[in-house]
Amino acid sequence: MFVIVFVTVLVLIVTKTTSSTNRDPLLFGPERLYDFFFVKNGTVFHQFNHGAYGGTPKIVVDSQYKYVEQIESSIRDWMDGATGYRQCVTLAKQRLAEMIHIAIQWPVTGPESFINPITAALEANASTINIRIAIFSHVSAYPSVILPVKELVELFHQYNIPVIVDGAHALGNIEINIEDMSNVDYYFTNTHKWLYSSKSSAILYVRHDHQHLYVPAPAIVDSAMIEDFETRFLWTGTRDRTPYCAILSALDYRQSLGGEERIMNYNHDLAQYGGRYLSRLWKTKILSPENM
């Protein structure tokens, strides 16, 4: 019985293989040039370093663009919040650090609504707890408010606490001036939210006296600690660099709409209008003054 089954399977495999080889296969060589991007305006570009960077067929690139369209048209189906802020904080508490949470009373009236409770928390804890880092948003997600970054950085630096400012919602939404942030230690933002650029592009600022501490992870450049800070991050493998190239197009688009000030004023006025409308509808209060 075992032999019969084996022979039967063998015959099926041979038959299938033979039938497929009877078809006319696609020709290799020059006939495949047009499957790739090697021909432009009748000129053939020879790819001699395929082993390093490869060559992607047009059909594959087209498929990638279709996925990009799907992502942009149904973003919530693709981007899960499983690694969002609250989840990361929970993980940090479990594995890495003790978190000091400072309650803010809403509605806020101005910078003092943040400065006063944080000052009280520092006075109560700084002498007994080694506070390694302070992190806060430039523009918080919810409730949405612009935090007094300059004043907060000054406050934490009085206690020799380095500061990370999360500016994810800032770029394209409000004006950013790193030089007016009281010598902030770290600042990062991204371009795919309010600046209208492509996803997977971000900006990291590290104060000069901290830059010697950081290399790309993993450090895949032999001279990572020799090169200047920006150069260390230029080569991070064959990642897609087009989102960074597209930032210029995003800036051009914003300029076509009238420029940064016009866009920011429109969004600010729209947010204020929406806040007033909902506060009347729900018989509640707006949580912050207009300048925040």
C-alpha positions in Angstrom: 0.0 0.0 0.0 2.8 2.4 0.9 4.5 1.8 -2.5 1.4 2.4 -4.5 0.7 5.7 -2.7 4.3 6.8 -3.3 4.2 5.9 -7.0 0.9 7.7 -7.4 2.2 10.9 -5.8 5.4 10.6 -7.9 3.4 10.3 -11.1 1.3 13.4 -10.2 4.4 15.4 -9.5 6.0 14.4 -12.7 2.8 15.1 -14.7 2.4 18.6 -13.1 6.0 19.5 -13.7 5.9 18.3 -17.3 2.7 20.2 -18.0 4.2 23.5 -16.7 7.3 23.1 -18.7 5.3 22.8 -21.9 4.2 26.4 -21.6 6.2 29.1 -23.3 8.2 30.7 -20.5 8.9 34.4 -20.4 12.3 35.2 -21.9 15.1 36.4 -19.7 17.6 39.1 -20.6 16.8 42.4 -22.5 13.1 41.3 -22.8 12.7 41.9 -19.1 14.1 45.4 -19.0 10.7 47.0 -19.3 9.5 45.1 -16.2 11.8 47.4 -14.2 12.7 51.1 -14.2 15.8 50.6 -16.2 14.5 52.3 -19.4 13.7 56.0 -19.5 13.0 57.9 -22.6 14.5 55.1 -24.7 17.7 55.1 -22.7 18.7 52.0 -20.8 20.2 52.4 -17.4 22.4 49.5 -16.3 22.2 48.4 -12.7 25.6 46.9 -11.9 25.2 46.9 -8.1 22.1 44.8 -7.8 23.7 42.8 -5.0 23.7 45.9 -2.8 20.4 47.6 -3.5 18.4 45.4 -5.8 16.0 46.4 -8.5 12.2 46.4 -7.9 9.9 45.4 -10.7 7.2 48.0 -11.7 4.4 45.6 -10.7 5.8 45.4 -7.2 6.1 49.2 -6.9 2.6 49.6 -8.2 1.4 47.1 -5.5 3.2 49.2 -2.9 1.5 52.4 -4.0 -1.8 50.6 -3.8 -1.1 49.7 -0.2 -0.2 53.3 0.5 -3.6 54.4 -1.0 -5.3 51.8 1.2 -3.5 53.1 4.3 -4.4 56.7 3.6 -8.0 55.9 2.9 -8.5 53.7 6.0 -5.8 54.7 8.4 -7.4 53.2 11.5 -7.5 49.8 10.0 -3.7 49.9 9.6 -2.4 51.9 12.5 -3.2 50.3 15.9 -2.7 52.3 19.1 -1.3 49.3 20.9 2.1 51.0 21.4 0.6 54.4 22.2 1.6 56.7 25.0 -0.4 55.1 27.8 0.7 51.6 26.9 4.4 52.7 26.8 4.0 54.4 30.2 2.5 51.2 31.7 5.4 49.2 30.3 8.0 51.6 31.6 6.4 51.5 35.1 6.5 47.7 35.0 10.1 47.3 33.7 12.1 50.4 33.8 11.2 53.3 36.1 9.0 54.8 38.7 6.7 57.4 37.2 5.8 60.6 39.0 2.4 61.8 37.7 1.3 65.3 38.4 -2.3 66.2 38.3 -3.4 69.3 36.4 -6.6 71.0 37.3 -8.9 71.8 34.4 -9.8 74.3 33.0 -6.4 75.8 32.9 -6.0 79.6 33.0 -2.4 80.0 31.8 1.2 78.8 32.3 0.8 78.9 36.0 -1.7 76.1 35.8 1.2 73.8 34.9 4.1 75.6 36.6 2.6 75.7 40.1 1.7 71.9 40.5 4.9 70.8 38.9 7.0 73.1 41.2 5.2 71.6 44.2 5.9 68.1 43.0 9.6 68.8 42.5 9.9 70.4 45.9 8.3 67.4 47.4 10.3 64.7 45.6 13.5 66.1 44.1 15.5 65.8 47.3 14.6 62.1 47.9 14.1 60.7 44.4 16.7 60.7 41.6 14.6 62.1 38.8 16.4 61.0 35.6 14.3 62.7 33.0 11.2 64.8 32.5 9.0 64.3 29.4 6.0 66.3 28.3 4.2 67.3 25.1 4.5 70.6 23.4 0.9 70.3 22.3 -1.0 67.6 24.2 -3.3 65.3 22.4 -6.2 65.3 24.9 -7.2 67.7 26.2 -5.5 69.7 23.5 -3.5 72.5 24.9 -0.2 74.2 24.2 2.1 73.7 27.1 4.5 76.5 28.3 7.6 74.7 27.1 10.1 77.5 27.8 9.0 77.9 31.4 8.8 74.2 32.1 12.3 73.6 30.7 13.7 76.3 32.9 12.0 74.8 35.9 13.3 71.3 35.4 16.8 72.6 34.7 16.8 74.3 38.1 16.7 70.8 39.5 19.3 69.5 37.0 16.7 67.3 35.3 17.1 66.9 31.5 14.0 67.4 29.4 12.4 65.6 26.5 9.7 67.5 24.7 7.3 65.5 22.6 6.4 67.8 19.7 4.4 65.3 17.6 1.4 67.6 17.3 3.5 70.8 17.0 5.1 70.9 13.6 2.7 72.5 11.1 0.3 73.3 13.9 2.1 76.0 15.8 5.4 77.9 15.5 8.5 76.0 16.7 11.6 77.8 17.8 14.1 75.5 19.5 16.4 78.4 20.4 13.5 79.9 22.4 13.0 76.8 24.6 15.6 77.5 27.3 18.2 75.2 26.1 15.9 72.1 25.9 17.8 68.8 25.9 15.8 66.8 23.4 12.9 67.6 21.1 11.3 65.4 18.5 8.4 65.9 16.1 7.1 64.3 12.9 6.0 65.6 9.6 3.1 63.3 8.7 0.5 64.9 11.0 0.0 68.6 10.8 2.7 69.3 8.2 0.9 67.0 5.6 4.0 65.1 4.6 4.3 61.3 4.2 4.3 58.8 7.0 7.5 57.5 8.6 9.4 60.8 8.6 10.3 62.5 11.8 12.8 65.1 13.2 15.0 64.6 16.2 16.9 67.5 18.0 19.6 66.6 20.5 21.4 69.4 22.3 25.0 69.5 21.2 26.5 68.5 24.6 24.4 65.3 24.6 25.2 64.3 21.0 28.3 62.2 21.8 26.1 59.8 23.8 24.0 58.7 20.8 24.4 56.5 17.7 21.8 54.8 15.6 20.4 51.6 17.1 21.7 49.3 15.9 25.0 51.1 15.2 25.5 49.8 11.6 28.1 52.3 10.6 31.8 51.5 11.3 32.6 55.2 12.0 29.4 55.9 13.9 31.3 57.5 16.9 33.7 59.4 14.6 31.3 61.1 12.3 29.4 64.3 13.2 26.0 63.7 14.8 23.9 64.2 11.6 26.1 62.0 9.5 25.8 59.1 11.9 22.2 58.7 11.0 22.5 59.1 7.2 23.0 55.4 6.5 20.5 53.2 8.3 20.3 50.5 5.6 18.0 50.4 2.6 15.0 52.0 4.3 12.6 54.0 2.2 13.9 57.6 2.1 11.1 59.0 0.0 9.1 60.3 2.9 11.9 62.6 3.7 12.3 63.7 0.1 8.5 64.4 0.1 8.8 67.0 2.9 9.7 69.6 0.3 6.5 68.9 -1.6 4.5 69.2 1.6 6.1 72.6 2.2 5.3 73.6 -1.3 1.7 72.5 -0.8 1.4 74.6 2.3 2.9 77.6 0.5 0.3 77.2 -2.2 -2.4 77.5 0.5 -1.0 80.8 1.6 1.8 79.9 3.9 2.3 78.8 7.5 0.7 81.8 9.2 -2.5 81.5 7.2 -2.8 77.8 7.8 -2.1 78.0 11.5 -4.5 80.9 12.0 -7.3 79.0 10.1 -6.8 75.9 12.2 -6.7 77.9 15.4 -9.8 79.8 14.6 -11.6 76.7 13.6 -10.6 74.9 16.8 -11.9 77.9 18.8 -15.2 78.0 16.9 -15.6 74.3 17.5 -14.9 74.6 21.2 -17.4 77.5 21.7 -20.0 75.6 19.7 -19.6 72.4 21.7 -19.4 74.2 25.1 -22.8 75.8 24.4 -24.3 72.6 23.1 -23.1 70.5 26.1 -23.4 73.4 28.6 -19.8 73.1 29.7 -16.6 75.1 29.6 -13.7 75.5 27.3 -10.7 73.9 29.0 -8.0 76.5 28.1 -7.7 80.2 27.1 -7.5 81.0 23.4 -3.7 81.5 23.4 -3.2 78.0 24.7 
